[in-house]
Amino acid sequence: MTRRSWLLVGALVAVQAALVWGVFVAAPHPGGDNAGYVALGHALASGQGYTELWDPARPPHTKYPPVFPLLLALAMALGADGWGGLKVVSFLATLVVSPAVFLWARSRLPEGLSFGVALLVALSPSLLYHSHWVLSDVPFLAFTVLALWALSTALGESPRGTSIEAVERRGDEGGTGVVPAGPPRREGGGPWLWAGAVACLLLACFTRTAGLPLAVAGVGVLLFRRRWLAAGGVATALGVPLLLWWARGRAQAAGQGRYASEFFLLDPYQPDLGPAGAGDFVARVLDNLGAYGTRFVPEALLGSQGAGAALVGLVVVALAVSGWVRCLRRGPGVAELFLPLYAGLILVWPPVWSGDRFALPLVPILLVLAAGEAWRLTRRTGEGVRVGVLMALA
């Protein structure tokens, strides 16, 4: 990375820190998940294992993966006390997000455009809202984007250039100056790069169960590129701990409290309604499609549910889908596989779980794909028109 790149990373950290501090709220979240996370963190910090201290029987916990409680336990061990102290974990995780987006986006966009996309992610109202809650959403987003960057580096996807002019001079096989279907590739990285990529994947998967599509996408890209040995190694490194976590959950009494058992209920908060049928899953997809398209994605991008926000969200999604299709034709990357897998997951789960926080992992991918497609579509115009179009979208 050049000195300019590091300066841009530092600028993003500074902007993100100022924004997060400006919206900080010391009060606890009104939901119950944060209390559960804190109790699990306390159990780990006090040497009582990964157990449910709120239950007199103190059974081993099987629902939430352990990374976020472990981070809380580390904060407690370092002296964090009270809600304000524990919120440092989410605060620090938020500072990672936009720089990681910038570093990952550089593998497929000009550096200046990558900075603009990262800045839009830093301004995401959903990101800022969840930056001060003791919840796993922002750490999961941070690990997800770090995994995308680490995998693109390990796969040998080099940055597109440090300036718009450099990218234009370099060009690509379509003459667009940007390769929205995937960056140029060289030989894959060494063992340390792959170890870092696998570590990021594991952190994402063990922060939230919804990280499983990211692991599948990482192995899937290696299989698509016929990197059989690397695919087997990554699959083993991910599969063994995930299998052990699954076996731990199965070993407990009827696997109570696990997402898998709740997923198939008609309403996880009303288990007496029984399991969902095939028609119920179709209804879920339709309900969630409307909710995410008109409410949650616009909220994550703009913090609004109005008609104008929905229109902007539709434009961004349409550009991103166009870029995604182009990516598939040329050869998908990890993000191109993760996008439909994760989107499909949140569309089929119970609508009572849906919300803008679950749309957060889609935001950087949608923006990167949309920016690349907008850049490609304006390739025959002058640079001023290109910049104007991108600024209007921003």
Phi, psi and omega per residue, in radians:
M1 nan 2.526 -3.135
T2 -1.450 2.949 3.092
R3 -1.068 -0.662 3.118
R4 -1.091 -0.699 3.130
S5 -1.071 -0.778 3.125
W6 -1.131 -0.618 3.086
L7 -1.123 -0.691 3.109
L8 -1.156 -0.682 3.066
V9 -1.067 -0.789 3.118
G10 -1.087 -0.669 3.109
A11 -1.122 -0.711 3.118
L12 -1.132 -0.715 3.107
V13 -1.084 -0.753 -3.127
A14 -1.125 -0.777 3.126
V15 -1.108 -0.789 -3.125
Q16 -1.099 -0.728 3.141
A17 -1.099 -0.740 3.125
A18 -1.108 -0.729 3.140
L19 -1.144 -0.786 -3.107
V20 -1.137 -0.734 3.120
W21 -1.117 -0.607 -3.121
G22 -1.188 -0.420 -3.121
V23 -1.923 0.156 -3.054
F24 -1.097 2.378 3.067
V25 -2.219 2.232 -3.063
A26 -1.411 -0.296 -3.064
A27 -1.224 2.705 3.075
P28 -1.292 2.765 3.087
H29 -1.172 2.467 -3.111
P30 -1.246 -0.241 3.119
G31 -1.397 3.062 -3.083
G32 -1.636 -0.262 -3.068
D33 -1.097 -0.656 -3.101
N34 -1.121 -0.670 3.094
A35 -1.115 -0.676 3.095
G36 -1.105 -0.749 3.119
Y37 -1.100 -0.747 -3.124
V38 -1.130 -0.714 3.113
A39 -1.093 -0.722 3.109
L40 -1.158 -0.714 3.078
G41 -1.077 -0.714 3.115
H42 -1.126 -0.708 3.114
A43 -1.051 -0.743 3.125
L44 -1.204 -0.758 -3.102
A45 -1.158 -0.531 -3.121
S46 -1.610 0.121 3.073
G47 1.328 0.372 -3.127
Q48 -1.705 0.129 3.104
G49 1.434 -3.119 -3.124
Y50 -1.516 1.311 -3.008
T51 -2.165 2.798 -3.126
E52 -1.612 1.624 -3.075
L53 -1.176 -0.320 3.135
W54 -1.342 -0.168 3.092
D55 -1.794 2.224 -3.141
P56 -0.960 -0.516 3.131
A57 -1.375 -0.227 3.137
R58 0.855 0.998 3.137
P59 -1.274 2.720 3.032
P60 -1.056 2.438 -3.114
H61 -1.441 2.397 -3.087
T62 -2.214 -0.009 -3.031
K63 -1.591 -1.094 -3.097
Y64 -1.444 2.273 2.988
P65 -1.039 2.741 -2.865
P66 -1.534 -0.090 -2.995
V67 -1.115 -0.844 -3.099
F68 -1.123 -0.792 3.023
P69 -1.020 -0.609 3.088
L70 -1.125 -0.680 3.082
L71 -1.122 -0.700 3.074
L72 -1.128 -0.702 3.110
A73 -1.085 -0.693 3.090
L74 -1.111 -0.741 3.106
A75 -1.070 -0.730 3.110
M76 -1.107 -0.724 3.131
A77 -1.116 -0.496 3.128
L78 -1.533 0.047 3.045
G79 1.879 0.058 3.117
A80 -1.113 2.327 -3.104
D81 -2.475 2.350 -3.134
G82 1.434 2.993 -3.090
W83 -1.101 -0.702 -3.125
G84 -1.045 -0.746 3.132
G85 -1.152 -0.731 -3.119
L86 -1.215 -0.453 3.141
K87 -1.239 -0.144 3.057
V88 -1.047 -0.571 -3.135
V89 -1.063 -0.865 3.115
S90 -1.167 -0.651 3.131
F91 -1.049 -0.854 -3.123
L92 -1.168 -0.654 3.108
A93 -1.093 -0.653 3.137
T94 -1.115 -0.635 -3.139
L95 -1.135 -0.353 -3.129
V96 -1.418 -0.482 -2.901
V97 -1.083 -1.058 -3.034
S98 -1.152 -0.681 3.041
P99 -1.071 -0.668 3.121
A100 -1.161 -0.668 3.071
V101 -1.066 -0.773 3.133
F102 -1.050 -0.823 -3.102
L103 -1.136 -0.686 3.105
W104 -1.226 -0.763 -3.090
A105 -1.096 -0.465 -3.137
R106 -1.078 -0.341 3.136
S107 -1.351 -0.134 -3.100
R108 -2.432 -0.114 -3.133
L109 -2.336 2.781 2.987
P110 -1.016 2.668 -3.044
E111 -1.078 -0.718 3.124
G112 -1.106 -0.704 3.110
L113 -1.203 -0.642 3.083
S114 -1.081 -0.697 3.106
F115 -1.117 -0.717 3.121
G116 -1.097 -0.733 3.112
V117 -1.111 -0.775 3.128
A118 -1.086 -0.627 3.118
L119 -1.166 -0.667 3.087
L120 -1.120 -0.670 3.083
V121 -1.122 -0.713 3.120
A122 -1.071 -0.513 -3.120
L123 -1.545 -0.031 -3.109
S124 -0.981 2.112 3.141
P125 -1.038 -0.625 3.112
S126 -1.151 -0.718 3.099
L127 -1.078 -0.804 -3.134
L128 -1.152 -0.671 3.138
Y129 -1.109 -0.720 -3.073
H130 -1.545 -0.005 -3.129
S131 -1.246 -0.288 -3.091
H132 -2.058 0.378 3.045
W133 -1.940 2.604 3.094
V134 -1.483 1.240 3.138
L135 -2.349 2.853 -3.005
S136 -1.533 -0.013 -2.993
D137 -1.101 -0.833 -3.104
V138 -1.256 -0.757 3.030
P139 -0.998 -0.667 3.107
F140 -1.113 -0.743 3.100
L141 -1.080 -0.754 -3.133
A142 -1.078 -0.812 3.138
F143 -1.159 -0.594 3.122
T144 -1.115 -0.837 -3.113
V145 -1.216 -0.653 3.066
L146 -1.054 -0.689 3.114
A147 -1.129 -0.715 3.096
L148 -1.065 -0.757 3.121
W149 -1.156 -0.807 -3.119
A150 -1.094 -0.709 3.137
L151 -1.194 -0.715 3.114
S152 -1.107 -0.620 3.100
T153 -1.225 -0.784 -3.138
A154 -1.133 -0.554 3.129
L155 -1.403 -0.055 3.094
G156 1.423 0.491 3.130
E157 -1.542 1.814 -2.998
S158 -1.440 2.698 3.084
P159 -1.022 2.597 -3.081
R160 -1.388 -0.140 -3.117
G161 2.385 2.882 -3.076
T162 -1.701 -0.020 3.141
S163 -2.696 2.835 3.078
I164 -1.044 -0.724 -3.114
E165 -1.107 -0.702 -3.130
A166 -1.106 -0.701 3.136
V167 -1.173 -0.720 3.138
E168 -1.093 -0.701 3.141
R169 -1.171 -0.644 -3.109
R170 -1.219 -0.807 3.136
G171 1.164 -3.072 3.069
D172 -2.670 -3.124 -2.995
E173 -1.121 -0.333 3.098
G174 -1.705 -0.051 3.128
G175 1.284 0.427 -3.062
T176 -1.726 -0.339 -3.070
G177 1.471 -0.136 3.102
V178 -2.431 2.491 3.115
V179 -1.931 1.461 -3.084
P180 -1.181 -0.287 -3.133
A181 -1.575 0.189 3.122
G182 2.291 2.450 -3.063
P183 -1.359 2.934 3.112
P184 -1.112 2.606 -3.059
R185 -2.076 2.519 2.950
R186 -2.190 -2.969 -3.126
E187 -1.096 2.573 -3.081
G188 -1.091 2.876 -3.100
G189 -1.312 3.030 -3.136
G190 -1.390 -3.084 -3.074
P191 -1.078 -0.577 -3.132
W192 -1.195 -0.651 3.091
L193 -1.128 -0.758 3.130
W194 -1.169 -0.644 3.093
A195 -1.102 -0.708 3.095
G196 -1.139 -0.699 3.129
A197 -1.130 -0.769 3.123
V198 -1.131 -0.677 3.114
A199 -1.076 -0.747 3.104
C200 -1.116 -0.700 3.100
L201 -1.099 -0.760 3.132
L202 -1.136 -0.706 3.116
L203 -1.085 -0.713 3.111
A204 -1.139 -0.815 -3.103
C205 -1.131 -0.611 -3.106
F206 -1.661 0.137 2.933
T207 -1.627 -0.766 3.056
R208 -2.505 2.494 3.131
T209 -1.034 -0.474 3.121
A210 -1.148 -0.042 3.060
G211 -1.368 -0.177 -3.141
L212 -1.002 -0.714 3.079
P213 -1.015 -0.530 3.120
L214 -1.193 -0.715 3.098
A215 -1.115 -0.752 3.112
V216 -1.084 -0.714 -3.138
A217 -1.143 -0.696 3.127
G218 -1.085 -0.805 3.111
V219 -1.206 -0.656 -3.116
G220 -1.074 -0.698 3.126
V221 -1.126 -0.715 3.115
L222 -1.112 -0.692 3.094
L223 -1.154 -0.710 3.136
F224 -1.075 -0.649 -3.131
R225 -1.534 0.102 3.100
R226 1.067 0.624 3.026
R227 -1.625 1.251 -2.958
W228 -1.072 -0.793 -3.098
L229 -1.120 -0.800 3.123
A230 -1.113 -0.710 3.125
A231 -1.077 -0.753 3.118
G232 -1.131 -0.707 3.129
G233 -1.139 -0.790 3.141
V234 -1.165 -0.729 3.133
A235 -1.076 -0.692 3.118
T236 -1.191 -0.785 -3.119
A237 -1.100 -0.567 3.103
L238 -1.499 -0.704 -2.993
G239 -1.207 -0.659 -3.088
V240 -1.095 -0.944 3.119
P241 -1.128 -0.616 3.106
L242 -1.158 -0.674 3.104
L243 -1.156 -0.691 3.107
L244 -1.133 -0.684 3.092
W245 -1.128 -0.725 3.103
W246 -1.118 -0.751 -3.139
A247 -1.136 -0.636 3.095
R248 -1.075 -0.751 3.118
G249 -1.142 -0.696 3.140
R250 -1.176 -0.521 -3.085
A251 -1.273 -0.338 -3.138
Q252 -1.390 2.956 -3.041
A253 -1.008 1.810 3.065
A254 0.992 0.291 3.125
G255 1.047 0.632 -3.084
Q256 -1.131 2.488 3.033
G257 1.465 0.104 3.141
R258 -1.603 2.606 -3.098
Y259 -1.075 -0.616 -3.083
A260 -1.033 -0.698 -3.125
S261 -1.282 -0.596 -3.126
E262 -1.328 -0.503 -3.075
F263 -1.035 -0.631 -3.043
F264 -1.561 0.056 3.068
L265 -1.443 2.643 3.086
L266 -1.069 -0.729 3.073
D267 -2.536 1.944 -3.107
P268 -1.007 -0.439 -3.121
Y269 -1.561 -0.094 3.051
Q270 -2.344 1.246 -3.046
P271 -1.070 -0.354 3.141
D272 -1.178 -0.245 3.103
L273 -1.289 -0.263 3.060
G274 1.548 -3.082 -3.099
P275 -1.309 2.743 3.097
A276 -1.463 2.525 3.081
G277 -1.672 -3.132 -3.124
A278 -1.051 -0.733 3.117
G279 -1.117 -0.579 3.122
D280 -1.160 -0.617 3.122
F281 -1.208 -0.644 3.060
V282 -1.095 -0.753 3.115
A283 -1.107 -0.639 3.091
R284 -1.041 -0.833 -3.104
V285 -1.048 -0.777 -3.125
L286 -1.147 -0.771 3.127
D287 -1.095 -0.828 -3.103
N288 -1.189 -0.608 3.118
L289 -1.073 -0.778 3.102
G290 -1.161 -0.708 -3.104
A291 -1.175 -0.790 -3.124
Y292 -1.253 -0.625 -3.119
G293 -1.234 -0.636 -3.046
T294 -1.814 -0.300 -3.059
R295 -2.176 -1.039 -2.913
F296 -1.313 -0.755 3.087
V297 -1.153 -0.803 3.033
P298 -1.017 -0.639 3.087
E299 -1.096 -0.778 -3.118
A300 -1.135 -0.583 -3.130
L301 -1.461 -0.718 -2.946
L302 -2.232 -0.167 -3.116
G303 1.276 0.405 -3.080
S304 -2.462 2.672 3.093
Q305 -1.983 0.160 -3.081
G306 -1.258 3.043 -3.122
A307 -1.099 -0.670 3.128
G308 -1.121 -0.754 3.112
A309 -1.127 -0.693 3.124
A310 -1.108 -0.654 3.126
L311 -1.156 -0.788 3.111
V312 -1.085 -0.762 3.107
G313 -1.055 -0.680 3.119
L314 -1.122 -0.716 3.120
V315 -1.097 -0.796 -3.138
V316 -1.086 -0.796 -3.128
V317 -1.128 -0.722 3.134
A318 -1.084 -0.765 3.090
L319 -1.111 -0.728 -3.132
A320 -1.132 -0.730 3.129
V321 -1.118 -0.707 3.098
S322 -1.067 -0.775 3.099
G323 -1.149 -0.633 3.136
W324 -1.131 -0.748 3.108
V325 -1.069 -0.718 3.125
R326 -1.118 -0.630 3.115
C327 -1.102 -0.766 -3.113
L328 -1.078 -0.621 -3.129
R329 -1.156 -0.586 -3.064
R330 -1.617 -0.398 -3.098
G331 2.299 1.998 -3.029
P332 -1.252 2.609 2.941
G333 -1.724 -3.044 -3.119
V334 -1.089 -0.749 -3.112
A335 -1.096 -0.648 -3.112
E336 -1.193 -0.501 3.059
L337 -1.472 -0.666 -3.129
F338 -1.129 -0.649 -3.068
L339 -0.983 -0.970 -3.129
P340 -1.223 -0.568 -3.139
L341 -1.141 -0.817 -3.128
Y342 -1.225 -0.744 3.116
A343 -1.060 -0.721 3.112
G344 -1.108 -0.657 3.134
L345 -1.102 -0.828 -3.089
I346 -1.305 -0.262 3.086
L347 -1.433 -0.443 -3.081
V348 -1.729 -0.129 3.137
W349 -1.507 2.928 -3.023
P350 -0.964 2.355 -3.135
P351 -1.025 -0.433 3.127
V352 -1.179 -0.305 3.067
W353 -1.529 -0.237 -2.989
S354 -1.249 2.672 3.117
G355 3.062 2.957 -3.099
D356 -1.141 -0.417 -3.131
R357 -1.170 -0.491 3.103
F358 -1.410 -0.253 3.038
A359 -1.464 -0.211 -3.075
L360 -0.975 -0.793 -3.139
P361 -1.099 -0.331 3.122
L362 -1.411 -0.430 -2.999
V363 -1.022 -0.956 -3.118
P364 -1.102 -0.618 -3.134
I365 -1.187 -0.794 3.113
L366 -1.058 -0.742 -3.105
L367 -1.192 -0.711 3.120
V368 -1.126 -0.804 3.126
L369 -1.129 -0.736 -3.133
A370 -1.150 -0.721 3.129
A371 -1.123 -0.738 3.112
G372 -1.107 -0.680 -3.140
E373 -1.240 -0.705 3.089
A374 -1.094 -0.672 3.099
W375 -1.126 -0.700 3.141
R376 -1.187 -0.744 -3.082
L377 -1.169 -0.425 -3.126
T378 -1.779 0.332 -3.033
R379 -1.137 -0.437 -3.098
R380 -1.580 0.007 3.108
T381 -1.693 3.024 3.076
G382 -1.259 2.845 -3.117
E383 -1.085 -0.599 3.120
G384 -1.085 -0.705 3.116
V385 -1.165 -0.733 3.117
R386 -1.008 -0.896 -3.131
V387 -1.079 -0.687 3.121
G388 -1.093 -0.727 3.117
V389 -1.097 -0.787 -3.132
L390 -1.152 -0.663 3.126
M391 -1.185 -0.636 3.107
A392 -1.124 -0.739 3.085
L393 -1.109 -0.729 3.127
A394 -1.097 nan nan
